[in-house]
Structure formats: C-alpha cells, structure tokens
Amino acid sequence: MAPKTLRGTVRALIAPALALAATVGPASAPAHAAVWNSCDQWGNTTLDGYILYNNIWGSGAGSQCVWANSGTNWGVWADHPDTGGIKSYPNSKKVINKPISSLSSLTSTYRVTVPSAGAYNTSYDIWDTDHDYEIMLWVNHHGAVGPLGTAQGTVSLGGHTWNVYKGNNGANEVFSFLRTSDSTSGTVNILPVLKWIKDTKGWMGDETIGDVQFGYEITSSAGGLDFRTGSLTVSGG
C-alpha cells in the first residue's frame, strides 16, 4: 500500500554497502555493479520509463536497500523486525494517466524470486489519479499478512482466479484481489479487472488510472531477506 502521508516515524536506516552486496549476490547483480542503488527511506529514480522507489513508510521499520539494473530488473534487501504492521512497499511504477474507458489494453508480465521466510506479499498496486481508489493484485504472499476489508467471493479475471476483498483504510477505497495459488511468474491482463470493478460491480466510476506499481509489501524480514524482480513489463494505452 502506498499511503498519502507517512504513518509513523521510521528509524534511521543502517544498511552497509557490504551487507547489500552480500545479500543480493551475483545472480541478480551486486550493488556495486547495479545501475542504481539506494538505502534512503524515500530513495527513487527513473529508468527506462519506470520509476523505482525504496518507499520505507511504515512504523517500526528497519533497514532496506534497493538496487536496479533497469526499470524492469531490480531487487531489494530488507531487514525489518518481526512485528505487526506493513513496513515498506519497494516498487517499480509505470504511469498510465488514462480513463478506464479510454484504455484498449493494460497488461503486465512479472518474474520474481521471493524468500521462504518473513511476512510479505508480492503485489500490483494500482491507483486512480485522485487516490480515491486502490486496486491491489496479490500474486503471492507469505507469513502473517492479509488483505483489508471483507471477502466478496472468488472471480476469474485477467488470466487468474482471485479471492476478492473490499475495504476502506480511512483515506480511500481498497479492492484486493488475492491469487488463489501463489505464483512467481506470469502475465496479468489488468484491464478486465478494472472493468469488472467499474461495470460489473459498480464500485467506482470511469476513473483515470494514474499509476501501476509492482513490488513487495513487506511486514517482516528479520535477519535480512532478498526480493528479486527478474523481469517486469507494464504496457497498454
């Protein structure tokens, strides 16, 4: 989730470059070889039309560093304590800025490597330009994490079958789609999901879709865990 305001004071980051290089490893490019890397709380850059964002926004967070070979090949090392509450959502974002009715397509492919420990989800976070609506598509999750809101049933859309939840976080409506089985690679046809929310359910109008983000919503990763995005594409218009 990408909040409008900081939800707590985040502790100063302590993430030595050597630790990052050791945890990332050569298979996904060590920090010194990456095109860009940052351990700053709000560290961000633009590469190949994608905006990368370290985004450590939650209360009680620990250390986190993001690296990138490109806007679509990147990863993050995070060491967040085993406590409740989301600590961060490092992500890569593509800006769309088109109304749903004007979109002829909106698709994405992903390939990730995620840890077998910790508590997190790997998700798309899709926002309208006014930040009134947030659509989350969880392609995998692990540990003590769960969606906001109440269950709305199961639906097959965009090439996947999802358990759907509807809620409100006090600032915006949140529609969460949790894949019924975990996946580390695939293609998501996002537009049918948006049209289902708009036309079939009537939960929102013809909103202008601003951002399509993809990343890791991390609740805990004690000891330091590695999240890698081997490839990512977001396309459509």
Legacy VTK file of the C-alpha trace (Angstrom):
# vtk DataFile Version 3.0
C-alpha trace
ASCII
DATASET POLYDATA
POINTS 237 float
0.000 0.000 0.000
1.332 3.447 -0.879
-0.022 5.954 1.632
-0.521 9.680 1.064
1.189 10.506 4.339
3.873 8.879 6.471
2.261 6.591 9.029
4.906 6.817 11.725
8.479 7.833 12.296
10.842 5.445 10.593
14.091 4.683 12.342
17.342 5.781 10.727
18.496 3.288 8.141
21.580 1.203 8.835
22.405 -0.773 5.731
26.107 -1.039 4.900
27.038 -1.458 1.277
28.833 -4.689 2.108
25.667 -6.176 3.570
23.723 -5.263 0.468
26.330 -6.743 -1.858
26.431 -9.950 0.173
22.685 -10.428 0.263
21.943 -9.519 -3.330
24.514 -11.892 -4.766
25.920 -12.160 -8.292
22.847 -13.807 -9.813
20.909 -10.551 -9.564
23.805 -8.092 -9.792
25.607 -6.922 -6.659
25.124 -3.352 -5.518
28.437 -2.109 -6.913
27.521 -3.356 -10.403
23.940 -2.087 -10.433
22.954 0.952 -12.488
21.359 2.448 -9.378
21.024 1.613 -5.708
19.782 3.433 -2.635
19.308 2.803 1.081
17.466 6.111 1.585
13.978 5.899 3.045
12.410 7.616 0.029
15.171 6.828 -2.494
13.863 6.890 -6.066
14.957 7.171 -9.676
13.575 6.813 -13.204
14.953 4.132 -15.520
13.562 3.070 -18.909
10.230 4.777 -18.291
9.711 3.177 -14.856
10.021 4.948 -11.501
11.786 2.908 -8.812
11.048 3.738 -5.189
12.529 2.343 -1.948
9.421 3.542 -0.039
10.004 2.659 3.629
6.813 4.156 5.024
5.640 2.037 7.962
6.198 2.459 11.675
8.987 0.461 13.332
10.851 -0.292 10.110
14.444 -1.477 9.973
16.978 -1.339 7.148
16.222 -1.619 3.443
18.202 -1.056 0.244
17.023 -1.225 -3.347
19.153 -1.845 -6.439
18.326 -1.805 -10.152
19.941 -2.881 -13.400
16.975 -1.308 -15.214
13.419 -0.231 -14.515
12.312 -3.819 -15.043
15.174 -5.759 -13.434
15.666 -4.798 -9.817
15.539 -6.043 -6.267
15.555 -5.156 -2.617
17.286 -6.346 0.534
15.245 -5.711 3.678
15.784 -6.353 7.375
12.547 -5.411 9.122
11.673 -6.697 12.610
9.152 -9.461 13.189
6.410 -7.133 14.384
2.965 -6.346 13.057
2.217 -3.668 10.512
3.489 -3.039 6.994
6.984 -1.558 6.946
7.557 -0.807 3.282
6.457 -1.205 -0.303
9.522 -1.030 -2.579
8.216 -0.911 -6.131
8.640 -0.090 -9.781
5.926 2.141 -11.226
4.596 2.871 -14.704
2.451 5.985 -15.151
-0.663 5.461 -17.311
-2.885 8.557 -16.846
-5.861 7.383 -18.891
-9.546 6.837 -18.027
-10.609 3.205 -17.900
-12.982 3.752 -20.843
-10.081 5.070 -22.963
-7.848 2.054 -22.366
-7.775 -0.524 -25.153
-5.406 -2.751 -23.172
-3.423 -2.835 -19.947
-1.254 -5.873 -19.305
1.783 -6.817 -17.282
4.254 -9.664 -17.033
6.320 -10.479 -13.956
9.030 -12.879 -12.829
10.221 -12.772 -9.226
12.266 -14.660 -6.664
10.947 -14.307 -3.124
12.137 -15.665 0.241
10.652 -18.626 2.111
10.717 -16.677 5.388
9.269 -13.406 6.597
5.836 -11.867 6.095
5.073 -10.093 2.821
3.036 -10.041 -0.352
4.142 -9.542 -3.945
1.567 -7.282 -5.491
0.439 -4.775 -8.048
-0.831 -1.546 -6.507
-2.983 0.390 -8.970
-4.195 3.924 -8.220
-6.548 6.406 -9.801
-5.142 9.929 -10.200
-7.184 11.295 -7.262
-6.100 8.460 -4.953
-9.726 7.663 -4.127
-9.367 4.031 -5.185
-6.614 1.477 -4.714
-6.647 -1.878 -6.514
-4.202 -4.485 -5.229
-3.433 -7.708 -7.092
-1.517 -10.159 -4.902
0.319 -12.745 -6.989
1.890 -14.387 -3.933
2.160 -13.905 -0.185
3.857 -15.484 2.817
3.517 -15.304 6.575
1.080 -13.388 8.748
-0.350 -10.989 6.190
-3.884 -10.448 4.962
-5.991 -8.033 2.911
-8.061 -5.127 4.179
-11.840 -5.445 4.218
-14.359 -8.234 3.835
-14.479 -11.167 1.431
-16.538 -10.652 -1.729
-16.174 -14.102 -3.285
-13.973 -15.562 -5.987
-13.689 -14.446 -9.588
-11.624 -15.436 -12.647
-10.295 -12.359 -14.444
-7.262 -11.395 -16.476
-5.905 -14.921 -16.715
-6.035 -15.689 -12.985
-8.514 -16.702 -10.289
-8.732 -14.343 -7.311
-10.284 -14.137 -3.876
-11.719 -10.613 -3.708
-11.846 -8.279 -0.683
-13.381 -4.814 -0.362
-12.494 -2.304 2.351
-11.598 1.258 3.278
-8.425 2.444 5.021
-9.860 5.799 6.088
-8.376 7.617 3.097
-9.546 5.591 0.097
-11.447 2.507 -1.026
-9.301 -0.610 -1.337
-10.125 -3.559 -3.609
-7.792 -6.511 -3.061
-7.518 -9.487 -5.390
-5.550 -12.411 -3.948
-4.477 -15.088 -6.385
-5.893 -18.410 -5.180
-2.455 -20.037 -5.549
0.953 -18.398 -5.284
2.829 -17.544 -8.477
6.333 -16.246 -9.159
5.867 -15.566 -12.875
3.041 -14.888 -15.275
1.018 -12.384 -17.256
-1.865 -10.355 -15.844
-4.457 -8.722 -18.053
-5.285 -5.803 -15.761
-7.993 -4.087 -17.822
-10.698 -6.766 -17.277
-10.135 -6.409 -13.520
-10.726 -2.649 -13.715
-13.799 -3.093 -15.898
-15.221 -5.716 -13.518
-14.896 -3.289 -10.602
-16.376 -0.426 -12.641
-19.052 -2.094 -14.774
-19.981 -5.415 -13.156
-19.815 -4.337 -9.506
-20.304 -0.572 -9.824
-17.767 0.071 -7.062
-16.189 3.000 -8.920
-16.831 5.138 -11.976
-14.744 5.849 -15.051
-11.638 6.709 -13.049
-8.420 7.881 -14.631
-5.788 5.273 -13.855
-2.621 7.018 -12.754
-0.025 4.531 -11.529
0.523 0.818 -11.975
3.032 -0.180 -9.311
4.586 -3.605 -8.776
6.580 -4.546 -5.717
6.800 -6.152 -2.306
4.644 -5.117 0.636
6.887 -6.184 3.499
5.674 -6.678 7.070
8.721 -8.511 8.420
12.054 -9.782 7.075
14.135 -10.257 10.204
17.806 -11.001 9.628
17.721 -9.609 6.087
15.845 -11.119 3.152
16.298 -10.739 -0.584
13.456 -9.954 -3.027
14.312 -10.010 -6.732
12.373 -8.871 -9.776
13.957 -10.754 -12.648
11.718 -9.073 -15.213
8.683 -6.830 -15.326
6.692 -5.169 -18.072
3.658 -2.919 -17.927
2.116 -1.972 -21.254
-1.120 -0.590 -22.626
-2.949 2.526 -23.556
LINES 1 238
237 0 1 2 3 4 5 6 7 8 9 10 11 12 13 14 15 16 17 18 19 20 21 22 23 24 25 26 27 28 29 30 31 32 33 34 35 36 37 38 39 40 41 42 43 44 45 46 47 48 49 50 51 52 53 54 55 56 57 58 59 60 61 62 63 64 65 66 67 68 69 70 71 72 73 74 75 76 77 78 79 80 81 82 83 84 85 86 87 88 89 90 91 92 93 94 95 96 97 98 99 100 101 102 103 104 105 106 107 108 109 110 111 112 113 114 115 116 117 118 119 120 121 122 123 124 125 126 127 128 129 130 131 132 133 134 135 136 137 138 139 140 141 142 143 144 145 146 147 148 149 150 151 152 153 154 155 156 157 158 159 160 161 162 163 164 165 166 167 168 169 170 171 172 173 174 175 176 177 178 179 180 181 182 183 184 185 186 187 188 189 190 191 192 193 194 195 196 197 198 199 200 201 202 203 204 205 206 207 208 209 210 211 212 213 214 215 216 217 218 219 220 221 222 223 224 225 226 227 228 229 230 231 232 233 234 235 236
